[in-house]
Amino acid sequence: MKVPGSPSSRLAATSRGPAGFRGYKKDLFAIWAAHRPAYVATVIGAEPLDLAQKIARAKSLEGPRLIIALAPCPTGWDYEPRESVDIGRLAVKTGAWPLKEYVDGKVVHTRIPHPRLPVEEYLKKQGRFAHLFSPTRNEALLAEIQDRVDAYWAGVGE
């Protein structure tokens, strides 16, 4: 069962309001894949080999191609710049940012996190999610985000 939206769709918001962005981003990967392009992939700089392989594959193909990168932003996400690689790795290890590609009509996950860490490990390192932990811990929203990530990976058949 495919869950609409990527598991991180509730996680990336530019709103600085006290409650953050209350909606979900559109799943750009799924939208592109639905149109049967030559290639679509997700990447992150914290996984350089995966990134390089996907760029090489995209370059070798003809037709519409898209590479979607998660780019940790110290200023916007409110964390120390030296933590960028760790935050990128946590995005993958928690399953919040699935590394996958669409090619030849199939979606293939290039990294399946085992064991998958709780998504909270990724969230708590970023000031943009401080409202989930302080002044009181928002258990309901944390559970909703974790459930969404879990549902995504259950649909993948991890």
N, C-alpha and C positions, 0 to 999 in steps of 0.2 A: 504494500500500500504506500503510495507516494503522498507525503504530507505537503500541502501547498506552502511555498516559501522555503527559503533555506533556514536551517536552524538558527543562524545568526541574525535573521531578519528583524528580531525585536531588539537586537543588541547594537545596531549601528544607527544612531540618531544624532543629528547635529543640534537639536534643541538643548539649550542650557537651562530650561525651566526646572523647577524643583522636583517634578515627577518624571522628567525626561519625555521622550517621544512616546505616545501611547499606541501607536500603530505598528504595522509590520511593513517592511520594505517589500517591493515586488521582487520575485525571484528571477533576476535577469538571465541566469543560466538556463532555467526551464523555459523561459520565453523564447530565447534564441534556439534552444534544442527543438522546440515545438515546430520551428520553421525549417528543420532539417538542413542546417548549414554544413559546410565542409568540416568545421571544427569549432568547438567551444571548450574552454578549460578554465579552471580556477587555480590561482597560484598565490604564493606568498614568498617574500624575500628571505624569510627565515628557513626556507627549504630550497636552497639554491640548485641542487641537482634536479629536483622535480621541476623547478622553474625553467632551467636550461633545456631539459628534455621536451617540455611542452612548447617552448619557443621554437626549437628545431623542428618539431612535428608540424606546427602551424606554418612555418616557412616552407615546408616541403609540399604542402597541399595547395590546390587551386580552389578558388571560390571564397565565399564569405567565411571569415574566421574571426573569433573573438577570444581574447584572454582577459579574464576578470581577476584583478589583483586586489587582495586585502593589503592595504598600506597603513600600518600603525602610525599614528600621528601624535607625537608627544604633546604638542600644543593643544590640539582639539580634544584628545582623549585624556589629557591631564595626568601624565606620568613622566618620570625622568627619562630623557632620551637614551641613556645607557641601557634601559630595560626593553628597547624596541624588539630585539631578537627574541628575548624571553617571552614577551607578550605575543609575538607572532607564533612562536612554538606552542604556547598555551592555547591559542585559537584553534590550532590543529589537534593538539592532544586532548582537548575537551570536546572535540567534535563540533564546535561552534562554527568553524570554517572548514568544510569538507574540501579536500583536494580531489578533484575529479576532472574527467574530460568526456566530451561527447565526440565520438568519431565512428564512422560507418554505421550510423543509426543506433549506437549503443552508448550508455553512460557507464564509464568505468571509474571506480575510485582508485586513485593512485597511492593513497595512504589511508589505511583504516586504523584508527587509534585503538591499540590494545595494550594495556587496559585503558579505557577512556576515563580521563579525569573528570571530576564534577565541574560543570561550567562556571561555578562560583570561583574557581581558581583563576580563571581568565578575567572575570568581572571585577573581583576585589582589588586587582592591581591598578585599576583605572579610575581616576577621579570622576569621569563622566558617569559612573555608576554608583557614586557615593550615596545617592538617595536610596539605594537598595539596602544599605547597611547602617545608615545613620540619619536621623537620631535614633530610629528604631529599625530593626531588621525587617524587611518586607518579605516575610516567608512565602506569602501567596504568589507574589510576582517572581521571586527566585524559583519557586517550584514550577510555575508556568513556563519559564524560560528553559529550565532543565527538562521538563516534560516534552517540550517542543524539540529539543535536541535529541532526546531519547526516541521520540516517535520517528524522527527523520532516519536515525540509524537502524531502528527496527524495520523500517521500510526497505532499507538497503540490504538487510539480512546479514548484518555484521556477525 
